[in-house]
Structure formats: C-alpha cells, structure tokens
Amino acid sequence: MAESVRHSVSRPELRERIIDAAINLFEKKGIRSVTMDNIASSFGISKRTLYEVFADKETLLMECVRRGQEETDEYLRQVRDTSDNVLEVLLKGYQRSIERFHATNKTFFEDIKRYPRAYSLIKNGNSRDAEDIISFFHQGVEQGYFRDDVNFAIVSLLVREQLDLLMESDLCSQYPFLEVYESIMFTSLRGISTEKGVVLLDEFIREYRNRQSRTLPPVHEGEE
C-alpha cells in the first residue's frame, strides 16, 4: 500500500497529504504521543518515505502550523470581503480560533512548547497578526464601535502578552484553556468598546454561547 500511495501522487501532493494526516493526529492526540511511525502508518506509507519528504517531526509540525496560519488568513480575507463591520470581522476571527481550540486536544498546547522552532513560528504569527488587529481597531473607531481615547498598540501588546502567558504558564492546569482564552478576548474587547460596540459584542457572546452548547463536540482530553 505504501508504494502505491507513493507512486500514485506527485511529490507536492504527497507532501500536502502528509500534512493533512499529521494535523489530524496532532489535533486529536497532542504532539508528543504521535510518532513519525504513527503518521506514516495512518497515511499508508513507509517511514522511510515520510523522512524523504520531512527531515524530522518538528519540520513536519512547523508545516502543520504554517498550514493553520494560511487557512486562518484565507478565512479572514473571505470574512472581510463579505462584511464592512470591523467588529464583526474580529469576532468571527476569534470565534474561529475558539472553535479550533475546542476541537484540539489540550495537550497540543502544552506539547508545542517542547518544539522551539514550531513554537517560535506560532509566536511570530501572533506578532504579525497584531499589526493587522491594530489597523482593525482604528477602523472600528471610525465605525463607532471602539473608543477613540485608547492606545491600541498597548492594548494589542497586552493581549499578546496574555496569550503568551496562557501558552507558557500553568494557568490551564487550574482553569480550562478555552475559559481563559475567552476571558482574555472578550474582556479586552469590552474594555475598548463604545456603547454601540458593547451591544454588538454582548449579542455575539449570547449567540456564541447558545451555538456552543448546541453544536460543538466535546473537548478532546488526553488519551487514557
């Protein structure tokens, strides 16, 4: 089977399909518990073939992180193309992040810190995203959703530092990851919003809570 998969697809297609398989395993089981053997077996190729495409596990993990960042960028582009409401764009972006976190084994976020190159890629992506978010905040001021007496560079930095703390501390051993993430995001947004913005934000949170209770699958816990 391994040889048939290898020879039936091009090298670029094989690479993308391996990333698909790895993302699925990392999200379900975390990172440390998934071996290159597991990934090769799940995809039906030999470990030798896998190492011909990806030099090591962290290199593959980095490509999985890049794929996630590219998909997020594309999602936000599509949202921006269909909505002129800056706060709505931000909220949908946050909602997507929360739903992805919900569908990912909590150990993934603990394990990623053991892979410095992949972890650095996530942190650099957060810094890059911060520039876009500051621009969104200023547009939100013009649209009447955010206050005009706020230094958004500071707000963005504080949120980023809180997210880094979330990744690096033991906070999530005391509280659920999602609860902490939501507290950071929703509290920060409420603090910079005008009355008009707070109304929209609260409406979003109510709808989000209702939808979450009805449709989201159970959070993945560690494997027994």
Residue frames as a rotation matrix with the C-alpha (Angstrom) as fourth column:
MET 1
0.565 0.825 0.000 0.00
0.825 -0.565 0.000 0.00
0.000 0.000 -1.000 0.00
ALA 2
0.359 -0.513 -0.780 2.84
0.260 -0.748 0.611 2.32
-0.896 -0.422 -0.136 0.88
GLU 3
-0.692 -0.697 0.189 4.41
0.352 -0.097 0.931 2.03
-0.630 0.711 0.312 -2.51
SER 4
-0.222 0.677 0.702 1.07
0.959 0.021 0.283 2.51
0.177 0.736 -0.653 -4.31
VAL 5
0.749 0.459 -0.479 0.44
0.572 -0.812 0.116 5.76
-0.335 -0.361 -0.870 -2.43
ARG 6
0.035 -0.850 -0.526 3.95
0.182 -0.513 0.839 6.98
-0.983 -0.125 0.137 -3.07
HIS 7
-0.817 -0.483 0.314 3.85
0.340 0.037 0.940 6.39
-0.465 0.875 0.133 -6.80
SER 8
-0.140 0.855 0.499 0.25
0.989 0.095 0.115 7.41
0.050 0.509 -0.859 -7.45
VAL 9
0.883 0.427 -0.197 0.70
0.448 -0.891 0.078 11.07
-0.142 -0.157 -0.977 -6.43
SER 10
0.399 -0.750 0.528 3.21
0.217 -0.482 -0.849 13.80
0.891 0.454 -0.030 -7.19
ARG 11
-0.457 -0.683 -0.569 5.76
0.747 0.053 -0.662 14.85
0.483 -0.728 0.487 -4.60
PRO 12
-0.869 0.165 0.467 3.97
-0.309 -0.917 -0.250 18.18
0.387 -0.362 0.848 -3.82
GLU 13
0.147 0.988 -0.051 0.63
-0.608 0.131 0.783 16.38
0.780 -0.084 0.620 -3.47
LEU 14
0.207 -0.167 -0.964 2.22
0.537 0.843 -0.031 13.72
0.818 -0.511 0.264 -1.26
ARG 15
-0.813 -0.582 -0.035 3.65
0.382 -0.485 -0.787 16.47
0.440 -0.653 0.616 0.93
GLU 16
-0.572 0.664 0.481 0.26
-0.682 -0.711 0.172 18.16
0.456 -0.230 0.860 1.36
ARG 17
0.397 0.760 -0.514 -1.49
-0.324 0.640 0.696 14.89
0.858 -0.110 0.501 2.12
ILE 18
-0.204 -0.545 -0.813 1.09
0.689 0.510 -0.515 14.00
0.695 -0.665 0.272 4.76
ILE 19
-0.939 -0.098 0.330 0.48
-0.111 -0.821 -0.560 17.41
0.326 -0.562 0.760 6.38
ASP 20
-0.055 0.995 0.088 -3.27
-0.715 -0.101 0.692 16.66
0.697 -0.025 0.716 6.37
ALA 21
0.398 0.178 -0.900 -2.69
0.251 0.922 0.294 13.34
0.882 -0.343 0.322 8.12
ALA 22
-0.567 -0.714 -0.411 -0.31
0.627 -0.051 -0.777 14.88
0.534 -0.698 0.477 10.66
ILE 23
-0.725 0.369 0.581 -2.68
-0.494 -0.867 -0.067 17.74
0.479 -0.336 0.811 11.52
ASN 24
0.299 0.916 -0.269 -5.46
-0.471 0.386 0.793 15.25
0.830 -0.110 0.547 12.16
LEU 25
0.278 -0.268 -0.922 -3.31
0.617 0.786 -0.042 13.20
0.736 -0.558 0.384 14.54
PHE 26
-0.777 -0.628 0.033 -1.75
0.404 -0.538 -0.740 16.17
0.482 -0.562 0.672 16.34
GLU 27
-0.484 0.668 0.566 -5.15
-0.645 -0.709 0.285 17.74
0.592 -0.227 0.773 16.96
LYS 28
0.511 0.766 -0.390 -6.68
-0.330 0.594 0.734 14.50
0.794 -0.246 0.556 18.26
LYS 29
0.703 -0.266 -0.659 -3.80
0.567 0.769 0.295 13.17
0.429 -0.581 0.692 20.35
GLY 30
0.798 -0.547 -0.254 -1.42
-0.200 -0.637 0.744 16.06
-0.569 -0.543 -0.617 21.01
ILE 31
0.608 -0.629 -0.484 2.14
-0.728 -0.200 -0.656 16.16
0.316 0.751 -0.580 19.68
ARG 32
-0.278 -0.846 0.456 4.35
-0.953 0.304 -0.017 14.10
-0.124 -0.439 -0.890 21.97
SER 33
-0.040 0.335 0.941 2.15
-0.335 0.883 -0.328 11.00
-0.941 -0.328 0.076 21.76
VAL 34
0.936 0.352 -0.007 2.25
-0.100 0.247 -0.964 10.99
-0.338 0.903 0.266 17.95
THR 35
-0.022 -0.979 0.204 5.34
0.047 0.203 0.978 9.42
-0.999 0.031 0.042 16.37
MET 36
-0.344 -0.184 -0.921 6.56
-0.873 -0.299 0.385 9.53
-0.346 0.936 -0.058 12.81
ASP 37
-0.998 0.043 0.055 5.63
0.056 0.965 0.255 5.85
-0.043 0.257 -0.965 12.66
ASN 38
-0.314 0.944 -0.105 2.06
0.479 0.062 -0.876 6.74
-0.820 -0.325 -0.471 13.61
ILE 39
0.087 0.323 -0.942 1.88
-0.521 -0.791 -0.319 9.37
-0.849 0.519 0.099 10.87
ALA 40
-0.695 -0.417 -0.585 3.35
-0.715 0.315 0.625 7.07
-0.076 0.852 -0.517 8.23
SER 41
-0.918 0.355 0.175 1.02
0.334 0.932 -0.138 4.22
-0.212 -0.068 -0.975 9.19
SER 42
-0.135 0.934 -0.331 -2.08
0.261 -0.289 -0.921 6.42
-0.956 -0.210 -0.205 9.22
PHE 43
0.179 0.146 -0.973 -1.28
-0.742 -0.629 -0.231 7.58
-0.646 0.764 -0.004 5.71
GLY 44
0.847 0.193 0.495 -0.23
0.059 0.891 -0.450 4.19
-0.528 0.410 0.744 4.38
ILE 45
0.693 -0.709 -0.130 3.39
-0.335 -0.157 -0.929 4.97
0.638 0.687 -0.346 3.54
SER 46
0.394 -0.646 -0.654 6.70
0.782 0.609 -0.129 3.74
0.482 -0.461 0.745 4.87
LYS 47
0.750 -0.207 -0.629 8.58
0.378 -0.645 0.664 5.73
-0.543 -0.735 -0.405 7.49
ARG 48
-0.349 -0.914 0.206 11.45
0.687 -0.100 0.719 5.97
-0.637 0.393 0.663 5.00
THR 49
-0.218 0.353 0.910 9.17
0.854 -0.382 0.353 7.70
0.472 0.854 -0.218 2.50
LEU 50
0.810 0.558 -0.180 7.97
0.563 -0.653 0.507 10.07
0.165 -0.512 -0.843 5.22
TYR 51
0.415 -0.732 -0.540 11.54
0.378 -0.401 0.834 11.05
-0.828 -0.551 0.110 6.11
GLU 52
-0.446 -0.520 0.728 12.29
0.876 -0.089 0.473 11.66
-0.182 0.849 0.496 2.44
VAL 53
0.149 0.615 0.774 9.64
0.657 -0.647 0.388 14.39
0.739 0.451 -0.500 2.49
PHE 54
0.761 0.104 0.640 10.15
-0.366 -0.747 0.556 15.74
0.536 -0.657 -0.531 6.02
ALA 55
-0.150 -0.977 -0.154 13.54
-0.338 0.197 -0.920 15.56
0.929 -0.086 -0.359 7.70
ASP 56
-0.917 -0.132 -0.376 12.11
0.295 0.410 -0.863 15.24
0.268 -0.902 -0.338 11.22
LYS 57
-0.169 0.927 -0.335 8.98
0.981 0.191 0.034 15.55
0.096 -0.323 -0.942 13.31
GLU 58
-0.101 0.134 -0.986 9.47
0.482 -0.860 -0.167 19.23
-0.870 -0.492 0.022 14.15
THR 59
-0.934 -0.222 -0.279 9.88
-0.138 -0.496 0.858 20.15
-0.329 0.840 0.432 10.49
LEU 60
-0.641 0.767 0.038 6.57
0.537 0.413 0.736 18.46
0.549 0.492 -0.676 9.78
LEU 61
-0.029 0.620 -0.784 5.00
0.959 -0.203 -0.197 20.15
-0.282 -0.757 -0.589 12.80
MET 62
-0.574 -0.256 -0.778 6.14
0.132 -0.966 0.221 23.55
-0.808 0.024 0.589 11.52
GLU 63
-0.970 0.239 -0.030 4.44
-0.058 -0.108 0.992 22.90
0.234 0.965 0.119 8.19
CYS 64
-0.278 0.905 -0.321 1.25
0.886 0.371 0.278 21.98
0.370 -0.207 -0.906 10.05
VAL 65
-0.126 0.165 -0.978 1.44
0.662 -0.721 -0.207 25.31
-0.739 -0.673 -0.018 11.93
ARG 66
-0.868 -0.242 -0.434 2.02
-0.137 -0.723 0.677 27.20
-0.478 0.647 0.594 8.66
ARG 67
-0.747 0.657 0.098 -0.98
0.423 0.357 0.833 25.46
0.513 0.664 -0.545 7.09
GLY 68
-0.023 0.769 -0.639 -3.15
0.997 -0.033 -0.075 26.55
-0.079 -0.638 -0.766 10.00
GLN 69
-0.339 -0.180 -0.924 -1.94
0.296 -0.952 0.077 30.14
-0.893 -0.247 0.376 9.72
GLU 70
-0.994 -0.034 -0.101 -2.59
-0.087 -0.288 0.954 30.20
-0.062 0.957 0.283 5.96
GLU 71
-0.474 0.879 -0.049 -6.11
0.719 0.419 0.555 28.82
0.509 0.228 -0.830 6.43
THR 72
0.014 0.438 -0.899 -6.83
0.852 -0.475 -0.218 31.44
-0.523 -0.763 -0.380 9.09
ASP 73
-0.689 -0.344 -0.638 -5.57
0.001 -0.881 0.474 34.22
-0.724 0.326 0.608 6.81
GLU 74
-0.931 0.357 0.070 -7.77
0.118 0.116 0.986 32.97
0.344 0.927 -0.151 3.98
TYR 75
-0.193 0.894 -0.404 -10.80
0.964 0.250 0.092 32.73
0.183 -0.371 -0.910 6.27
LEU 76
-0.095 0.118 -0.988 -10.34
0.556 -0.817 -0.151 36.32
-0.826 -0.564 0.012 7.45
ARG 77
-0.937 -0.220 -0.270 -9.95
-0.106 -0.558 0.823 37.53
-0.332 0.800 0.500 3.85
GLN 78
-0.662 0.746 0.073 -13.26
0.502 0.370 0.782 35.93
0.556 0.555 -0.619 2.99
VAL 79
0.026 0.667 -0.744 -14.94
0.975 -0.182 -0.129 37.49
-0.221 -0.722 -0.655 6.04
ARG 80
-0.449 -0.274 -0.850 -13.56
0.213 -0.957 0.196 40.93
-0.868 -0.093 0.488 5.16
ASP 81
-0.998 0.053 0.044 -14.86
0.035 -0.153 0.988 40.52
0.059 0.987 0.151 1.61
THR 82
-0.374 0.924 -0.084 -18.40
0.590 0.306 0.747 39.94
0.716 0.230 -0.659 2.88
SER 83
0.551 0.566 -0.614 -18.59
0.832 -0.309 0.462 42.39
0.072 -0.765 -0.641 5.80
ASP 84
0.068 -0.479 0.875 -17.74
0.218 -0.849 -0.482 46.06
0.974 0.224 0.047 6.27
ASN 85
0.836 0.313 0.451 -18.26
-0.368 -0.289 0.884 45.78
0.407 -0.905 -0.127 10.04
VAL 86
-0.095 -0.995 -0.019 -14.81
-0.590 0.072 -0.804 45.68
0.802 -0.065 -0.594 11.65
LEU 87
-0.327 0.008 0.945 -16.03
-0.918 0.236 -0.320 44.33
-0.226 -0.972 -0.070 14.98
GLU 88
0.748 0.646 0.153 -17.89
-0.565 0.740 -0.364 41.54
-0.349 0.185 0.919 13.22
VAL 89
0.570 -0.622 -0.536 -14.70
-0.346 0.410 -0.844 40.55
0.745 0.667 0.018 11.39
LEU 90
-0.439 -0.771 0.462 -12.72
-0.738 0.016 -0.675 40.47
0.513 -0.637 -0.576 14.64
LEU 91
-0.039 0.514 0.857 -15.39
-0.884 0.383 -0.270 38.49
-0.467 -0.768 0.439 16.45
LYS 92
0.904 0.360 -0.230 -15.67
-0.427 0.757 -0.494 35.91
-0.003 0.545 0.838 13.69
GLY 93
0.158 -0.935 -0.318 -11.90
-0.436 0.223 -0.872 35.57
0.886 0.276 -0.373 13.72
TYR 94
-0.551 -0.319 0.771 -11.94
-0.829 0.105 -0.549 35.00
0.095 -0.942 -0.322 17.47
GLN 95
0.424 0.796 0.431 -14.85
-0.790 0.558 -0.254 32.59
-0.443 -0.233 0.866 17.14
ARG 96
0.754 -0.198 -0.626 -12.93
-0.361 0.671 -0.647 30.50
0.549 0.714 0.435 14.63
SER 97
-0.335 -0.937 0.099 -9.91
-0.556 0.111 -0.824 30.42
0.761 -0.331 -0.558 16.92
ILE 98
-0.316 0.289 0.904 -12.05
-0.907 0.189 -0.378 29.30
-0.279 -0.939 0.202 19.85
GLU 99
0.747 0.665 0.003 -13.70
-0.624 0.703 -0.341 26.56
-0.228 0.253 0.940 17.82
ARG 100
0.411 -0.693 -0.593 -10.31
-0.326 0.496 -0.805 25.31
0.852 0.524 -0.022 16.64
PHE 101
-0.572 -0.602 0.557 -9.05
-0.716 0.036 -0.697 25.27
0.400 -0.797 -0.452 20.22
HIS 102
0.118 0.735 0.668 -12.17
-0.907 0.354 -0.229 23.40
-0.405 -0.578 0.708 21.27
ALA 103
0.911 0.297 -0.286 -11.55
-0.406 0.772 -0.489 20.70
0.076 0.561 0.824 18.66
THR 104
0.189 -0.939 -0.286 -7.88
-0.354 0.206 -0.912 20.27
0.916 0.274 -0.294 19.60
ASN 105
0.520 -0.104 -0.848 -6.52
0.671 0.663 0.330 18.02
0.528 -0.741 0.415 22.33
LYS 106
0.985 -0.056 0.161 -5.48
-0.136 -0.826 0.547 20.27
0.102 -0.561 -0.822 25.21
THR 107
0.530 -0.843 0.089 -2.07
0.383 0.332 0.862 18.58
-0.756 -0.423 0.499 25.41
PHE 108
0.441 -0.355 0.824 -1.21
0.850 -0.130 -0.511 20.05
0.289 0.926 0.245 21.99
PHE 109
0.714 -0.085 0.695 -0.75
-0.070 -0.996 -0.050 23.47
0.697 -0.013 -0.717 23.60
GLU 110
0.796 -0.500 0.341 1.43
-0.365 0.053 0.930 22.00
-0.483 -0.864 -0.140 26.33
ASP 111
0.504 -0.590 0.631 3.48
0.624 0.754 0.205 19.89
-0.597 0.291 0.748 23.91
ILE 112
0.788 -0.147 0.598 4.17
0.493 -0.434 -0.755 22.68
0.370 0.889 -0.269 21.40
LYS 113
0.848 -0.475 0.237 6.48
-0.530 -0.745 0.405 24.39
-0.016 -0.469 -0.883 23.89
ARG 114
0.420 -0.699 0.579 8.86
-0.006 0.635 0.772 21.42
-0.908 -0.328 0.262 23.59
TYR 115
0.174 -0.317 0.932 9.42
0.961 0.262 -0.090 22.20
-0.216 0.912 0.350 19.91
PRO 116
-0.134 -0.260 -0.956 11.14
0.434 -0.883 0.179 25.61
-0.891 -0.391 0.231 19.88
ARG 117
-0.969 -0.246 -0.005 11.11
0.102 -0.422 0.901 26.23
-0.223 0.872 0.435 16.13
ALA 118
-0.439 0.884 0.163 7.41
0.660 0.195 0.725 25.44
0.609 0.426 -0.669 15.80
TYR 119
0.215 0.504 -0.837 6.58
0.944 -0.325 0.047 27.39
-0.249 -0.800 -0.546 18.96
SER 120
-0.550 -0.499 -0.669 8.54
0.287 -0.866 0.410 30.39
-0.784 0.034 0.620 17.67
LEU 121
-0.905 0.263 0.335 6.54
0.317 -0.110 0.942 30.21
0.285 0.958 0.016 14.44
ILE 122
0.065 0.972 -0.228 3.30
0.918 0.031 0.394 30.50
0.390 -0.234 -0.890 16.41
LYS 123
0.164 -0.045 -0.985 4.57
0.719 -0.679 0.151 33.44
-0.675 -0.733 -0.079 18.45
ASN 124
-0.842 -0.495 -0.216 5.87
0.191 -0.646 0.739 35.22
-0.505 0.581 0.638 15.34
GLY 125
-0.605 0.706 0.367 2.49
0.585 0.082 0.807 34.69
0.540 0.703 -0.463 13.72
ASN 126
0.294 0.703 -0.648 0.81
0.954 -0.260 0.150 36.27
-0.063 -0.662 -0.747 16.73
SER 127
-0.276 -0.485 -0.830 3.10
0.414 -0.839 0.353 39.31
-0.868 -0.246 0.432 16.41
ARG 128
-0.975 -0.061 0.214 2.29
0.223 -0.274 0.936 39.64
0.002 0.960 0.281 12.71
ASP 129
-0.203 0.978 0.047 -1.42
0.840 0.150 0.521 39.34
0.503 0.145 -0.852 13.40
ALA 130
-0.019 0.169 -0.985 -1.12
0.835 -0.540 -0.109 42.12
-0.550 -0.825 -0.131 15.98
GLU 131
-0.874 -0.350 -0.336 -0.29
0.114 -0.821 0.559 44.66
-0.472 0.451 0.758 13.24
ASP 132
-0.729 0.667 0.154 -3.47
0.248 0.048 0.968 43.78
0.638 0.743 -0.200 11.36
ILE 133
-0.008 0.757 -0.654 -5.53
0.969 0.169 0.183 43.91
0.248 -0.632 -0.734 14.55
ILE 134
-0.461 -0.216 -0.860 -4.29
0.528 -0.846 -0.071 47.43
-0.713 -0.487 0.505 15.38
SER 135
-0.992 0.110 -0.055 -5.43
-0.106 -0.531 0.841 48.52
0.063 0.840 0.539 11.92
PHE 136
-0.371 0.906 -0.204 -8.82
0.579 0.397 0.712 46.92
0.726 0.146 -0.671 12.57
PHE 137
-0.162 0.277 -0.947 -9.12
0.940 -0.248 -0.233 48.76
-0.300 -0.928 -0.220 15.88
HIS 138
-0.788 -0.191 -0.586 -8.59
0.088 -0.976 0.201 52.11
-0.610 0.107 0.785 14.17
GLN 139
-0.826 0.563 -0.020 -11.21
-0.046 -0.032 0.998 51.26
0.562 0.826 0.053 11.56
GLY 140
-0.220 0.753 -0.619 -13.52
0.866 0.443 0.231 50.30
0.448 -0.486 -0.750 14.42
VAL 141
-0.535 -0.016 -0.845 -13.07
0.538 -0.777 -0.326 53.78
-0.651 -0.629 0.424 15.91
GLU 142
-0.946 0.149 -0.287 -14.20
-0.310 -0.669 0.675 55.31
-0.091 0.728 0.680 12.60
GLN 143
-0.537 0.776 -0.331 -17.24
0.095 0.445 0.890 53.00
0.838 0.446 -0.313 12.57
GLY 144
-0.048 0.534 0.844 -18.16
-0.762 -0.566 0.315 53.92
0.645 -0.629 0.434 16.14
TYR 145
0.682 0.328 -0.654 -17.51
0.035 0.878 0.477 50.52
0.731 -0.348 0.587 17.74
PHE 146
0.162 -0.717 -0.678 -14.29
0.946 0.308 -0.100 51.33
0.280 -0.625 0.728 19.61
ARG 147
0.777 0.104 -0.621 -13.36
0.425 -0.814 0.396 54.29
-0.464 -0.571 -0.677 21.82
ASP 148
0.712 -0.497 0.495 -11.11
0.321 -0.397 -0.860 56.98
0.624 0.772 -0.123 20.37
ASP 149
0.584 -0.500 0.640 -9.12
-0.752 -0.631 0.193 57.54
0.307 -0.594 -0.744 23.59
VAL 150
0.825 -0.247 0.508 -7.31
-0.069 0.849 0.524 54.18
-0.561 -0.468 0.683 23.57
ASN 151
-0.044 -0.891 -0.451 -3.72
-0.965 -0.079 0.248 53.39
-0.257 0.447 -0.857 22.60
PHE 152
0.837 0.542 -0.076 -4.39
-0.540 0.796 -0.273 50.29
-0.087 0.270 0.959 20.55
ALA 153
0.162 -0.861 -0.481 -0.72
-0.422 0.381 -0.823 49.38
0.892 0.336 -0.302 20.22
ILE 154
-0.654 -0.362 0.664 -0.63
-0.739 0.117 -0.664 48.96
0.163 -0.925 -0.344 24.00
VAL 155
0.269 0.846 0.461 -3.90
-0.843 0.438 -0.311 47.01
-0.465 -0.305 0.831 24.02
SER 156
0.763 -0.011 -0.647 -2.62
-0.472 0.674 -0.568 44.70
0.442 0.739 0.509 21.30
LEU 157
-0.282 -0.953 -0.110 0.65
-0.488 0.241 -0.839 44.17
0.826 -0.183 -0.533 23.17
LEU 158
-0.475 0.157 0.866 -1.15
-0.859 0.130 -0.495 43.38
-0.190 -0.979 0.073 26.42
VAL 159
0.654 0.753 0.067 -3.41
-0.700 0.637 -0.322 40.85
-0.285 0.164 0.945 24.72
ARG 160
0.518 -0.536 -0.666 -0.43
-0.379 0.555 -0.741 39.22
0.767 0.636 0.084 23.01
GLU 161
-0.559 -0.749 0.356 1.44
-0.632 0.107 -0.767 39.03
0.536 -0.654 -0.534 26.32
GLN 162
-0.075 0.622 0.779 -1.59
-0.885 0.318 -0.340 37.44
-0.459 -0.715 0.526 27.96
LEU 163
0.853 0.372 -0.366 -1.81
-0.514 0.724 -0.460 34.85
0.094 0.580 0.809 25.19
ASP 164
0.025 -0.922 -0.387 1.89
-0.406 0.344 -0.847 34.10
0.914 0.178 -0.366 25.55
LEU 165
-0.576 -0.167 0.801 1.34
-0.817 0.079 -0.571 33.69
0.032 -0.983 -0.182 29.29
LEU 166
0.479 0.841 0.251 -1.52
-0.808 0.534 -0.247 31.35
-0.341 -0.084 0.936 28.54
MET 167
0.741 -0.242 -0.627 0.80
-0.315 0.698 -0.642 29.19
0.593 0.673 0.441 26.44
GLU 168
-0.126 -0.986 -0.113 3.77
-0.215 0.138 -0.967 29.31
0.968 -0.097 -0.230 28.81
SER 169
-0.519 -0.065 0.853 2.25
-0.834 -0.182 -0.521 29.18
0.189 -0.981 0.041 32.29
ASP 170
-0.947 0.218 -0.236 0.45
0.265 0.945 -0.192 26.51
0.181 -0.244 -0.953 34.29
LEU 171
-0.709 0.704 0.033 -2.72
-0.656 -0.643 -0.396 28.58
-0.257 -0.303 0.918 34.31
CYS 172
-0.031 0.743 -0.669 -4.57
-0.861 0.320 0.395 25.96
0.508 0.588 0.630 32.31
SER 173
-0.686 -0.139 -0.714 -3.86
0.207 0.904 -0.375 23.35
0.698 -0.405 -0.591 34.96
GLN 174
-0.885 0.382 -0.266 -6.23
0.181 -0.243 -0.953 25.39
-0.429 -0.892 0.145 37.15
TYR 175
0.035 0.902 -0.431 -8.77
-0.363 -0.390 -0.846 26.55
-0.931 0.186 0.314 34.55
PRO 176
0.406 0.182 0.896 -9.92
0.659 0.620 -0.425 25.19
-0.633 0.763 0.132 31.17
PHE 177
-0.643 -0.745 0.177 -7.89
0.630 -0.383 0.675 26.57
-0.435 0.546 0.716 28.26
LEU 178
-0.370 0.563 0.739 -10.96
0.725 -0.323 0.609 27.83
0.581 0.761 -0.288 26.45
GLU 179
0.638 0.639 -0.430 -12.30
0.762 -0.448 0.467 29.62
0.106 -0.626 -0.773 29.51
VAL 180
0.057 -0.719 -0.693 -9.02
0.536 -0.563 0.629 31.51
-0.842 -0.408 0.353 29.89
TYR 181
-0.775 -0.372 0.510 -8.81
0.617 -0.272 0.739 32.33
-0.136 0.887 0.440 26.17
GLU 182
0.015 0.881 0.473 -12.37
0.786 -0.303 0.539 33.60
0.618 0.364 -0.697 26.05
SER 183
0.613 0.191 -0.767 -11.84
0.723 -0.527 0.447 35.69
-0.318 -0.828 -0.461 29.19
ILE 184
-0.410 -0.847 -0.339 -8.81
0.520 -0.522 0.676 37.38
-0.750 0.100 0.654 27.62
MET 185
-0.808 0.033 0.588 -10.51
0.562 -0.254 0.787 38.13
0.175 0.967 0.187 24.32
PHE 186
0.106 0.966 0.235 -13.99
0.763 -0.231 0.604 39.15
0.638 0.115 -0.761 25.43
THR 187
0.500 0.032 -0.866 -12.82
0.754 -0.508 0.417 41.21
-0.427 -0.861 -0.278 28.41
SER 188
-0.566 -0.795 -0.217 -10.27
0.525 -0.551 0.649 43.06
-0.635 0.253 0.730 26.28
LEU 189
-0.679 0.363 0.639 -12.82
0.578 -0.273 0.769 43.86
0.453 0.891 -0.024 23.58
ARG 190
0.400 0.891 -0.214 -15.43
0.838 -0.262 0.478 45.03
0.370 -0.371 -0.852 26.04
GLY 191
0.185 -0.408 -0.894 -12.93
0.748 -0.532 0.397 47.38
-0.638 -0.742 0.207 27.66
ILE 192
-0.796 -0.556 -0.240 -12.21
0.256 -0.667 0.700 49.25
-0.549 0.495 0.673 24.43
SER 193
-0.545 0.644 0.537 -15.74
0.775 0.142 0.616 49.25
0.321 0.752 -0.576 23.01
THR 194
-0.847 0.446 0.290 -18.22
-0.468 -0.883 -0.009 52.10
0.252 -0.143 0.957 22.89
GLU 195
-0.347 0.810 0.472 -21.82
-0.505 0.263 -0.822 51.53
-0.790 -0.524 0.318 23.96
LYS 196
0.484 0.491 -0.725 -22.59
-0.868 0.163 -0.469 50.67
-0.112 0.856 0.505 20.35
GLY 197
-0.240 -0.689 -0.684 -19.76
-0.688 0.618 -0.381 48.15
0.685 0.379 -0.622 20.32
VAL 198
-0.851 -0.064 0.521 -20.74
-0.478 0.503 -0.720 46.61
-0.216 -0.862 -0.459 23.66
VAL 199
0.163 0.982 0.091 -24.27
-0.738 0.183 -0.650 45.96
-0.655 0.039 0.755 22.37
LEU 200
0.526 -0.017 -0.850 -22.91
-0.756 0.449 -0.477 44.10
0.390 0.893 0.223 19.35
LEU 201
-0.550 -0.821 -0.154 -20.32
-0.605 0.519 -0.604 42.25
0.575 -0.239 -0.782 21.44
ASP 202
-0.623 0.367 0.691 -22.86
-0.582 0.372 -0.723 41.09
-0.522 -0.853 -0.018 24.02
GLU 203
0.512 0.819 -0.259 -25.21
-0.769 0.303 -0.562 39.93
-0.382 0.487 0.785 21.26
PHE 204
0.173 -0.552 -0.815 -22.35
-0.698 0.515 -0.497 37.96
0.695 0.655 -0.297 19.70
ILE 205
-0.791 -0.532 0.301 -21.44
-0.574 0.477 -0.665 36.36
0.210 -0.699 -0.683 23.05
ARG 206
-0.143 0.828 0.543 -25.04
-0.688 0.311 -0.656 35.29
-0.712 -0.467 0.525 23.70
GLU 207
0.714 0.420 -0.560 -25.35
-0.700 0.420 -0.577 33.73
-0.007 0.804 0.594 20.25
TYR 208
-0.137 -0.872 -0.471 -21.93
-0.695 0.424 -0.581 32.14
0.706 0.247 -0.664 20.58
ARG 209
-0.721 -0.106 0.685 -22.79
-0.650 0.445 -0.616 30.56
-0.239 -0.889 -0.390 23.96
ASN 210
0.292 0.919 0.264 -26.06
-0.657 0.394 -0.642 29.19
-0.695 0.014 0.719 22.61
ARG 211
0.658 -0.098 -0.747 -24.41
-0.667 0.385 -0.638 27.80
0.350 0.918 0.188 19.48
GLN 212
-0.429 -0.904 -0.001 -21.55
-0.754 0.358 -0.550 26.34
0.497 -0.235 -0.835 21.51
SER 213
-0.482 0.292 0.826 -23.90
-0.657 0.503 -0.562 24.46
-0.579 -0.814 -0.051 23.82
ARG 214
0.565 0.823 0.061 -25.80
-0.533 0.421 -0.733 23.00
-0.629 0.382 0.677 20.84
THR 215
0.945 -0.036 -0.325 -23.20
-0.298 0.315 -0.901 22.20
0.134 0.948 0.287 18.24
LEU 216
0.116 -0.992 -0.041 -19.62
-0.907 -0.089 -0.411 22.00
0.404 0.085 -0.911 19.47
PRO 217
0.484 -0.005 -0.875 -18.23
0.074 0.997 0.035 18.49
0.872 -0.082 0.483 20.09
PRO 218
0.966 -0.157 -0.203 -16.73
0.213 0.049 0.976 17.57
-0.143 -0.986 0.081 23.47
VAL 219
0.528 -0.848 -0.042 -13.23
-0.848 -0.525 -0.076 18.89
0.043 0.076 -0.996 24.14
HIS 220
0.567 -0.441 -0.696 -10.51
0.047 0.861 -0.507 16.34
0.822 0.255 0.509 23.39
GLU 221
0.756 -0.406 0.514 -8.79
-0.602 -0.121 0.789 15.27
-0.258 -0.906 -0.336 26.58
GLY 222
-0.293 -0.946 -0.138 -5.57
-0.951 0.274 0.142 13.33
-0.097 0.173 -0.980 26.80
GLU 223
0.134 0.274 -0.952 -5.58
-0.496 0.850 0.175 9.71
0.858 0.449 0.250 25.72
GLU 224
0.717 0.142 0.683 -6.10
-0.681 0.356 0.641 7.21
-0.151 -0.924 0.352 28.51
